[in-house]
């Protein structure tokens, strides 16, 4: 049902774009297409069953690139990449190495990586220096857990292993505001709702004891991966936007 809603949103955006294009024939077809980049700090809140395992807001970042589909028209396509740190466990464990005990620093970290394609539409609404927009998004989340093992006081001895990585198809909608501070620089504020299909991933359990590795502190869970993400940062037009 949710993915049908996103498909409906895409149809609405394309329909609105068609109406704007049909009503306004004064644009210069020789105008260059706009390209812009976005860099944001992100605040991610798990939703639904995913929230049971990650109840608190997680900090991360998001970056994206968008390109105008047609010069002087308010429809853009693009991609975005985002990263969120989920949790971490550290411990020092003594192990037998070459007939003597050696202290190893263990660190296990769970993270969420996301890559989305997006379609953005700027409706013709007069908000002064503000510009509002809507987005439809489709892509994947990758939830992975990795362990680093290092001999104490010897960083060159580091070992790295991915304990588990799982992909989850994700789709969703977003709404945002751009606030102009210069001709080609805007403050960006956006709210994203990104449901995701069910997958397996590791979750830290404070009741578990560390015995052989910090991964002992984790349990394997399975659920949908719905998130709500707020982004705050800048949108800017790079120099190559005016080279076409």
N, C-alpha and C positions, 0 to 999 in steps of 0.2 A: 504493500500500500504506500509506504514512504517513497519508494523509488518511482512509483507512478506519479506522486505529487511533484517530484523533481522534474520528471519529464513534462508534466503540465506547466511548470514554471518556465522551462526552456521554450515551450510553445508560446506562452504569454509574452516572454521577452522578445522572441522573434516577431510575433504579431505586432507588438508595440513598435518595434523598430521599423517594420514595414509601413505602419501608419505614419510615423514621423517622416520616413523617406518619401512617401507618396505626397504628403502635405507640403514639403519644403523642397522646392526645385531650384533654390537660389544659390546652392553651394557651388564652389569652383572645383571641377573635377580634377584640376591640376594640383590641388593642395596635397601636401605630404601627409602620410598616415602618421598618427601619433604612436610612439612606443614609450612605455614608462616602466620603471622599476619600483618595487616596494620593499622596505625593510621594516619589520615590526617585532616588538616584544609581544609574546603571546602568553595568555593565562588560560589554562585548559582545565575544564571541570568535567569529570566523567559523569555519564548519565545512564539511567536504566540499570541493568544488571552489572554493567562495568563499574558503576559507582560503588557497589558493595566491596570491591577490591581496592579501589582508589577513591576514597571519600573526600580527600582534600584537593584544593586547587594546585596545579602543577605549573611551574614556570618553564618557558621555552622561547623559541624565536620562529619567525616566519619570513620568507622572502619570496617575491614573485616577479614575474615579467608578464606584461600585457601589451597587445598590439591591436590597433584599430582595424576592424574588418574592412571598412571603407572610409575614405577621407571625409572628414567633417560629419560623420554619423556617430551616434552615441552607443555603438555596440563594439565590444572588445572580446577577443579570445586570449587565453594565456595559460600559464602553468604556475603552480606555487609549491614550495617545499617548506615543510615545517618539522621542527624537532622539539620534543618535550622530555625532560628528565622525570622518570617515574619514582624510582627509589634506589637505595644503595646500602650495602652492608660491607663493613670492613672488620678484619680480625687478623691477629698474628698467631700463627700456628707453628709449633715445633715439629720437624720431621727428620727422620734418620737419613742422612746423606753422607756417603763415603765413611761409614762406621762412626759417625758423630751426629749429634742433633744440631740442626740449623733452623733458625727462625725465618719463616716466610710471612710476608705481608700479603694477605688475600683481600681482594675487593671485587664484589659482584654488583653490577649495575643493570637496572632495567630501564629501557628507553623506548620512546615511540617516535618513529619517523613516518612522515606522510608526504605523498606526491599526488597532487590533484591537477586535472585539467579544469578550466573554468570558462564560463561565458558571462560577461558583465554588461549590464545595461544601465545607462544614466538617463533617467526620465527627465522630461522637460519641466522641472519644478523650480521656481524662483525662490532660493533660500539665501540670497545675498552672497557672501563669500563661501557659503557651504554648497557642496554638490553631493547629492545622495545617489546611491547606486544599489542595484540588486545583482546577485550572482547565483548561478547554478553550478555545482561542482561534482566531479566524478573522478575517483582515483583509488589509491590503496593506502592503507596503514600497514606499517611493519613494526610489530612489537617484538623486541629482542632483548635477551639477557646475556651478558658476557662477564667472564671472570678473568681478572688479572692476578698473576702470582709472581711475586718478586722477592728475592732474598733481601732481608733487612740490610740497609746501608749499601746495597749494590743494585742500583737501578738498571744497569746494563744486563742483568740476568732475567729480565721480565719475560713472562709467558702470558699469552693472551688466547682465550678460547671462547667462542660463542656457544653458550649452553643450549639456547633455543631461539629460533626466529620464525615468526608466523605472519603471513600476509592476511589482511582482511579487506575485502572490497568495501569501499566507502563512497558515500554520495551525500549530497546535502545542499543547503541553501545558505546564503549570507546576505546581510544588509549592512551598508556602511555609509560613512560621511567623509568627504575630503574638505579640509579647510585651507584656503589659500593664504600662505604667508609670503610668497613671492610668485613671480610669473610662472615659474616651472617647479615650485616646491610646495607641497601640501602636507598638512598634518592628516594622518589617516586613522580613523576609528572604525572598527568592523566587528560585528557579532556573527559567528558561524555556528550552524547546527549540522553536525556531520555524523549521522548514524553509520554503523559498520556491521558487517555480517559476523557470525560467531567464529571464534578461533581459540586455540589453546595458547597460554602464555604463563610465565612464572610470576608469582606474587609473593612478596615478603610476608612471613608469618612470625611475629615477635615471640610466639610460644615455642618455636623450634630452636634447638640447640646446634651450635656450630661444633662439628667434630673433625671432619676431614677437609672441609672447604666451606667457604661462605655460601655456596649454593645450597648447603644443608638448611639454610635459614628460609628457603623458598619452597612453596608448594605449587604444583601445576594446577591451573584453573582453566575453565572454558566458559566463555560467555560472548554475547554481542559486545561491540566496541564503540558504543555511541559516546560522542563527546560534544560539549559546547565549548567553543574557543573564542576568547576576546582578543583582538589584535589592536595594538597602539604603536604607531610609528610614523614613517614619512613615505610619501609618494613623490617621485621626481622624474622629470623628463631628461634623459641623457642627451648628449650632443648629437648622436646619430639619428635622433627623431626628425631632424630637419635636413637630412642629407639626401632624401629621395626626391 
